[in-house]
C-alpha cells in the first residue's frame, strides 16, 4: 500500500503544522493490532460493497470472504459491524431520487492542490447535483466527526476532479460511519464553491510549505498521532507556558474560566502522557533522562500450569466448588457469540438501555446535553397530575 507524503488522513496535522509532514513521512511505519484490524474490516466493507452495488457473484464473494476469515485478525463481530456499514450505504442510496452512480474504493488524486496528493474513498455516490463521500472508521476509541473533516474534504476534491466532466455537482455531503462508537452515521454538507475556496485559501498554501518541510511548528489536537509528539519543542513550549499560567484559586473562578481551564488541561494531560512514553523508551534504549530511570512495574502472580495446580489442590482436599466460578456471561458477550441480528431478533424484549451516567464532555461532542434542571412545563405537569 502506497502512502502520500501529504496524505489525506494526516491533513489536519500538516495543514496546521506544515513542517511535521516530512518528519512523519520519514518515520518508520509500525503496524499495530488496531491498524491491522482496521485494514481487514475495510477489506470486508469493500467486498460487501462490490457484491451489493457492483454485482460481484456469489461464488467469487464466498471465495474472497473465506480468505479474509483466514486472517489472524479476523473476528466474527466484523460481520455485524460491516453490515452496519452496508445498512448506511443502502440508506444513503435510498435518499437519491434515481439510482446514483456508486463507486467502491475509488482512487482519487488532487495533485493540482496538494503536491503528489492522492487517496482512496471508501464509497462515492453521485446523482442529482450531489456528491456523497462516505468513509468507514473501525476504531472504537476516538469519535471522528464529518464536519470540516480535512481528510474527507480532500477526497471530495479528488472525486470532483474525477467526475466533473460527467456530472454537474453543486453540493458535497461528507459522511462517516463509525459503528463501534455511533449507531448512526455522522454527516455534513458543504457547497462546491466553499470547498474550492477552502482548497485555494487554506490547503494550497499549507501544502506548498509542507512539501518543502518549511513553515511553523504548531501544537494542537492534531499532535495525537505525530511521530515526534513526545519530543516536539513547539508542543513542549506551548504546554509549559500553560503549566506556568497563574490561575486564581478555585473559589474565585467563574464558570467561563473553569471551561477554559478544563479544555487547556486536557491538552496538558495528553502532552505529559506522551512525554512519559518518550522518556521511558529513551531509558530502555540506554539513553539518560536526568532524574529518571526505567524500573520494573508491579507484577501479578500467575499459574505455570493451572490444571496441574488444581489437581494438586484436589489431592489436598480442596472442594471442587472452590476451584471454579459459575457466573452468567454479559449482554455484550452473548451478543458477540450469537451475532447482532440473531440476538436482536430473539432477545430484544429482554434488553433495556437505561440513561448512561452523566459524564463531562467537550461542547463539540455530538451527544445531547443533559441537565438535572426541570422545565416549568415539567414542574406544572407534575402539579396538575397531583391535583387530578
C-alpha positions as CSV (number, residue, x, y, z in Angstrom):
1,X,0.0,0.0,0.0
2,X,1.5,3.3,-1.1
3,X,1.3,6.4,1.1
4,X,1.4,10.1,0.1
5,X,3.8,12.4,1.9
6,X,0.9,14.8,2.3
7,X,-1.7,12.1,3.0
8,X,-5.4,12.9,3.4
9,X,-5.5,11.0,6.7
10,X,-2.9,13.3,8.2
11,X,-4.2,16.5,6.5
12,X,-5.4,18.1,9.8
13,X,-1.8,17.9,11.1
14,X,0.2,19.1,8.1
15,X,-2.3,21.9,7.4
16,X,-1.8,23.3,10.9
17,X,1.8,22.2,11.3
18,X,3.4,22.1,7.8
19,X,7.0,21.0,8.7
20,X,5.7,17.9,10.6
21,X,4.8,16.3,7.2
22,X,8.3,15.3,6.1
23,X,9.3,14.2,9.6
24,X,6.3,11.9,9.8
25,X,6.7,10.6,6.2
26,X,10.3,9.6,7.0
27,X,9.4,8.0,10.4
28,X,9.3,4.2,10.3
29,X,5.7,2.8,9.9
30,X,4.7,0.3,12.6
31,X,1.5,-1.7,12.1
32,X,-0.3,-2.3,15.3
33,X,-3.1,-4.8,16.1
34,X,-5.5,-1.8,15.7
35,X,-4.3,-0.9,12.2
36,X,-4.3,-4.5,11.0
37,X,-7.8,-5.0,12.4
38,X,-9.0,-1.8,10.6
39,X,-7.4,-2.8,7.3
40,X,-9.2,-6.2,7.5
41,X,-12.5,-4.6,8.3
42,X,-12.1,-2.2,5.4
43,X,-11.4,-5.1,3.1
44,X,-14.6,-6.7,4.2
45,X,-16.5,-3.5,3.6
46,X,-15.2,-3.3,0.1
47,X,-16.1,-6.9,-0.6
48,X,-19.7,-6.4,0.6
49,X,-20.0,-3.2,-1.3
50,X,-18.8,-4.8,-4.5
51,X,-21.3,-7.6,-4.1
52,X,-24.3,-5.3,-3.5
53,X,-23.5,-2.4,-5.8
54,X,-21.2,-3.8,-8.5
55,X,-22.7,-7.3,-9.0
56,X,-19.9,-9.5,-7.6
57,X,-21.0,-13.1,-8.0
58,X,-21.8,-15.4,-5.0
59,X,-19.0,-17.9,-5.7
60,X,-16.4,-15.1,-6.1
61,X,-17.8,-13.4,-2.9
62,X,-17.6,-16.7,-0.9
63,X,-14.0,-17.4,-2.1
64,X,-12.8,-13.9,-1.2
65,X,-14.7,-13.9,2.2
66,X,-13.0,-17.2,3.1
67,X,-9.6,-15.6,2.5
68,X,-10.5,-12.7,4.8
69,X,-11.8,-15.1,7.5
70,X,-8.5,-16.9,7.4
71,X,-6.6,-13.7,8.5
72,X,-5.2,-13.8,12.0
73,X,-7.1,-10.6,12.9
74,X,-10.5,-11.9,11.9
75,X,-13.3,-11.6,14.5
76,X,-16.8,-12.7,13.9
77,X,-18.1,-9.3,15.1
78,X,-16.6,-7.8,12.0
79,X,-19.6,-9.3,10.1
80,X,-22.0,-7.3,12.2
81,X,-20.2,-4.0,12.1
82,X,-19.6,-4.2,8.3
83,X,-23.4,-4.9,8.0
84,X,-23.9,-1.6,9.8
85,X,-21.7,-0.1,7.1
86,X,-23.8,-1.6,4.3
87,X,-27.1,-0.5,6.0
88,X,-25.7,3.0,6.0
89,X,-24.8,2.8,2.3
90,X,-28.2,1.4,1.4
91,X,-29.8,4.3,3.4
92,X,-27.7,6.9,1.5
93,X,-28.5,5.2,-1.8
94,X,-32.3,5.5,-1.0
95,X,-32.0,9.2,-0.5
96,X,-31.4,9.8,-4.2
97,X,-34.5,10.3,-6.5
98,X,-32.9,8.0,-9.0
99,X,-30.3,5.3,-8.6
100,X,-26.9,7.1,-8.2
101,X,-23.6,6.3,-9.6
102,X,-21.8,4.3,-7.0
103,X,-18.0,3.6,-6.7
104,X,-16.4,1.4,-4.1
105,X,-12.7,2.0,-3.1
106,X,-12.5,4.9,-5.6
107,X,-8.9,6.1,-6.0
108,X,-8.7,9.9,-6.4
109,X,-6.0,12.4,-6.9
110,X,-5.8,16.1,-6.2
111,X,-2.2,16.9,-7.1
112,X,-3.3,20.3,-8.5
113,X,-4.0,21.3,-4.9
114,X,-1.6,19.1,-2.9
115,X,1.7,18.0,-4.4
116,X,1.5,14.3,-5.2
117,X,-1.8,14.3,-3.4
118,X,-3.9,11.1,-3.7
119,X,-6.1,8.8,-1.7
120,X,-8.9,6.3,-1.8
121,X,-12.6,6.9,-1.0
122,X,-14.4,4.0,0.7
123,X,-17.5,4.9,-1.2
124,X,-18.7,7.6,-3.6
125,X,-22.2,8.2,-4.7
126,X,-23.3,10.8,-7.3
127,X,-26.7,11.9,-8.5
128,X,-29.0,15.0,-8.8
129,X,-26.2,17.5,-8.3
130,X,-25.0,15.8,-5.1
131,X,-21.7,14.1,-4.5
132,X,-21.5,11.9,-1.4
133,X,-18.2,10.8,0.0
134,X,-18.7,8.1,2.7
135,X,-15.9,6.9,4.9
136,X,-15.7,3.9,7.2
137,X,-13.9,4.1,10.6
138,X,-13.5,0.9,12.6
139,X,-11.8,2.5,15.6
140,X,-13.7,2.5,18.9
141,X,-11.5,4.9,20.9
142,X,-11.9,8.3,19.4
143,X,-15.1,9.5,17.7
144,X,-14.4,11.1,14.3
145,X,-16.8,13.8,13.0
146,X,-17.6,14.7,9.4
147,X,-18.0,18.5,9.8
148,X,-14.9,20.2,8.4
149,X,-13.0,16.9,8.2
150,X,-9.9,17.6,6.0
151,X,-9.5,14.0,5.0
152,X,-13.0,13.7,3.5
153,X,-12.8,17.2,2.1
154,X,-9.7,16.3,0.1
155,X,-11.3,13.0,-1.0
156,X,-14.3,15.2,-2.2
157,X,-11.9,17.5,-4.2
158,X,-10.4,14.4,-5.8
159,X,-13.8,13.0,-6.6
160,X,-15.0,16.3,-8.1
161,X,-11.9,16.4,-10.3
162,X,-12.6,12.8,-11.5
163,X,-16.3,13.3,-12.2
164,X,-16.5,17.0,-13.1
165,X,-16.7,16.4,-16.8
166,X,-19.5,13.9,-16.4
167,X,-21.8,15.2,-13.7
168,X,-23.0,18.7,-12.7
169,X,-22.3,18.8,-9.0
170,X,-23.1,21.7,-6.7
171,X,-23.2,20.2,-3.3
172,X,-21.0,17.7,-1.4
173,X,-22.1,15.6,1.5
174,X,-19.5,14.0,3.7
175,X,-20.4,11.1,6.0
176,X,-18.5,9.0,8.5
177,X,-19.8,5.6,9.5
178,X,-18.2,4.5,12.8
179,X,-20.4,1.6,14.1
180,X,-18.3,0.7,17.1
181,X,-19.0,4.2,18.6
182,X,-22.1,5.6,16.9
183,X,-25.3,3.9,15.8
184,X,-26.0,6.4,13.1
185,X,-23.6,8.0,10.5
186,X,-22.3,11.5,11.1
187,X,-22.8,13.8,8.0
188,X,-22.1,17.3,6.9
189,X,-22.8,19.2,3.7
190,X,-20.8,21.9,2.0
191,X,-21.2,23.7,-1.3
192,X,-18.7,23.0,-4.1
193,X,-17.9,26.8,-4.1
194,X,-17.0,26.8,-0.4
195,X,-15.0,23.5,-0.8
196,X,-12.9,25.0,-3.6
197,X,-12.4,28.2,-1.6
198,X,-11.0,26.2,1.3
199,X,-8.7,24.4,-1.1
200,X,-7.3,27.6,-2.5
201,X,-7.1,29.7,0.7
202,X,-6.2,27.0,3.2
203,X,-4.9,23.8,1.7
204,X,-2.7,25.1,-1.2
205,X,-0.5,27.5,0.9
206,X,-0.1,24.9,3.7
207,X,0.7,22.1,1.2
208,X,3.3,24.2,-0.5
209,X,5.1,24.8,2.8
210,X,4.7,21.2,4.0
211,X,6.2,19.5,0.9
212,X,9.3,21.6,1.4
213,X,9.5,20.9,5.1
214,X,9.0,24.6,5.8
215,X,6.6,26.6,7.9
216,X,6.0,26.9,11.7
217,X,5.6,24.1,14.1
218,X,2.2,24.4,15.9
219,X,0.8,22.5,18.8
220,X,-2.9,21.3,18.9
221,X,-5.2,18.4,18.8
222,X,-3.6,17.3,15.5
223,X,-0.5,16.2,17.5
224,X,-2.3,13.0,18.6
225,X,-0.6,10.7,16.1
226,X,2.5,12.7,15.2
227,X,5.8,10.7,15.2
228,X,7.6,13.3,17.4
229,X,4.6,14.2,19.7
230,X,6.7,13.2,22.8
231,X,9.8,15.3,21.9
232,X,8.4,18.2,19.9
233,X,9.8,21.5,21.2
234,X,6.9,23.6,20.0
235,X,4.5,21.3,21.8
236,X,6.7,21.4,25.0
237,X,6.9,25.2,24.9
238,X,3.1,25.6,24.5
239,X,2.3,23.2,27.3
240,X,5.0,24.5,29.7
241,X,3.5,28.0,29.1
242,X,0.1,26.6,30.0
243,X,1.5,24.9,33.1
244,X,3.1,28.2,34.3
245,X,-0.2,30.1,33.9
246,X,-1.3,31.6,37.2
247,X,-4.9,30.7,37.7
248,X,-6.9,32.2,40.6
249,X,-7.9,29.8,43.4
250,X,-11.0,27.7,42.7
251,X,-13.3,29.7,45.0
252,X,-12.6,32.7,42.8
253,X,-13.1,31.0,39.4
254,X,-16.1,31.9,37.3
255,X,-17.8,29.2,35.2
256,X,-16.4,30.5,32.0
257,X,-12.9,30.3,33.4
258,X,-13.4,26.7,34.5
259,X,-14.4,25.7,31.0
260,X,-11.2,27.3,29.6
261,X,-9.0,25.6,32.2
262,X,-10.6,22.2,31.7
263,X,-10.1,22.5,27.9
264,X,-6.4,23.5,28.2
265,X,-5.8,21.0,31.0
266,X,-6.8,18.1,28.7
267,X,-4.0,19.2,26.3
268,X,-1.5,19.3,29.1
269,X,-2.5,15.8,30.3
270,X,-2.1,14.4,26.8
271,X,1.3,16.0,26.4
272,X,2.6,14.7,29.7
273,X,1.4,11.2,28.8
274,X,3.3,11.3,25.5
275,X,6.4,12.8,27.2
276,X,6.4,9.9,29.8
277,X,6.2,7.4,27.0
278,X,9.1,9.1,25.2
279,X,11.2,9.2,28.3
280,X,10.5,5.5,29.1
281,X,11.6,4.4,25.6
282,X,14.7,6.6,25.9
283,X,15.7,4.9,29.2
284,X,15.0,1.5,27.7
285,X,17.2,2.3,24.8
286,X,20.1,3.1,27.2
287,X,19.8,6.9,26.9
288,X,19.9,9.0,30.1
289,X,16.9,11.2,31.1
290,X,18.3,13.2,34.1
291,X,16.4,12.4,37.3
292,X,14.5,9.5,35.8
293,X,15.0,5.7,35.2
294,X,13.1,2.7,33.9
295,X,12.1,0.2,36.6
296,X,10.0,-3.0,36.7
297,X,6.4,-2.2,37.3
298,X,4.0,-4.1,39.6
299,X,3.7,-7.8,38.7
300,X,1.0,-10.3,39.5
301,X,1.4,-14.0,40.3
302,X,0.2,-16.5,37.7
303,X,-0.2,-20.2,37.4
304,X,2.5,-22.0,35.5
305,X,0.0,-24.9,34.8
306,X,-3.5,-24.2,36.1
307,X,-4.8,-27.7,35.6
308,X,-1.9,-29.3,37.4
309,X,-2.3,-26.9,40.2
310,X,-6.0,-27.7,40.6
311,X,-5.2,-31.5,40.5
312,X,-2.8,-30.8,43.4
313,X,-5.4,-28.8,45.2
314,X,-7.9,-31.6,44.9
315,X,-5.4,-34.1,46.3
316,X,-5.1,-31.8,49.3
317,X,-8.8,-32.0,49.9
318,X,-9.9,-28.6,48.3
319,X,-13.5,-28.9,47.2
320,X,-14.3,-28.6,43.5
321,X,-16.6,-25.7,44.2
322,X,-13.7,-23.6,45.4
323,X,-11.8,-24.1,42.2
324,X,-14.3,-22.7,39.7
325,X,-16.8,-19.9,39.5
326,X,-20.1,-20.1,37.7
327,X,-21.4,-16.8,36.5
328,X,-23.6,-15.5,33.6
329,X,-22.0,-14.0,30.6
330,X,-22.5,-10.3,30.0
331,X,-25.0,-9.0,27.4
332,X,-22.2,-7.9,25.1
333,X,-20.5,-11.4,25.3
334,X,-23.8,-13.2,24.4
335,X,-24.5,-10.7,21.6
336,X,-21.0,-11.4,20.2
337,X,-21.5,-15.2,20.5
338,X,-24.9,-15.2,18.8
339,X,-24.4,-12.4,16.3
340,X,-26.1,-9.0,16.4
341,X,-29.0,-9.9,14.2
342,X,-29.9,-13.2,16.0
343,X,-29.5,-11.5,19.3
344,X,-31.8,-8.6,18.3
345,X,-34.5,-10.9,16.9
346,X,-34.6,-13.4,19.8
347,X,-33.8,-11.3,22.9
348,X,-34.7,-7.7,22.2
349,X,-37.7,-7.9,24.6
350,X,-35.4,-8.6,27.4
351,X,-33.0,-5.7,26.8
352,X,-33.3,-2.2,28.1
353,X,-30.9,0.7,27.7
354,X,-31.1,3.0,30.7
355,X,-29.6,6.5,30.6
356,X,-25.9,6.5,31.0
357,X,-24.2,8.0,34.0
358,X,-23.6,11.7,33.3
359,X,-20.0,12.5,32.2
360,X,-18.3,15.7,31.2
361,X,-17.6,16.2,27.5
362,X,-16.4,19.0,25.2
363,X,-19.1,21.1,23.6
364,X,-18.2,19.8,20.2
365,X,-19.3,16.3,21.3
366,X,-22.3,15.1,19.2
367,X,-24.3,13.7,22.2
368,X,-27.2,15.8,23.5
369,X,-26.6,17.8,26.7
370,X,-28.3,16.5,29.9
371,X,-29.2,18.5,33.0
372,X,-30.8,17.9,36.3
373,X,-32.9,21.0,36.0
374,X,-36.6,20.6,35.2
375,X,-38.6,22.9,32.9
376,X,-41.6,24.9,34.1
377,X,-43.8,22.7,31.9
378,X,-42.5,19.6,33.6
379,X,-42.9,21.1,37.1
380,X,-46.5,22.3,36.4
381,X,-47.3,19.0,34.6
382,X,-46.4,17.1,37.8
383,X,-48.5,19.5,39.8
384,X,-51.6,19.1,37.6
385,X,-51.4,15.3,37.8
386,X,-51.3,15.6,41.6
387,X,-54.4,17.9,41.6
388,X,-56.3,15.4,39.5
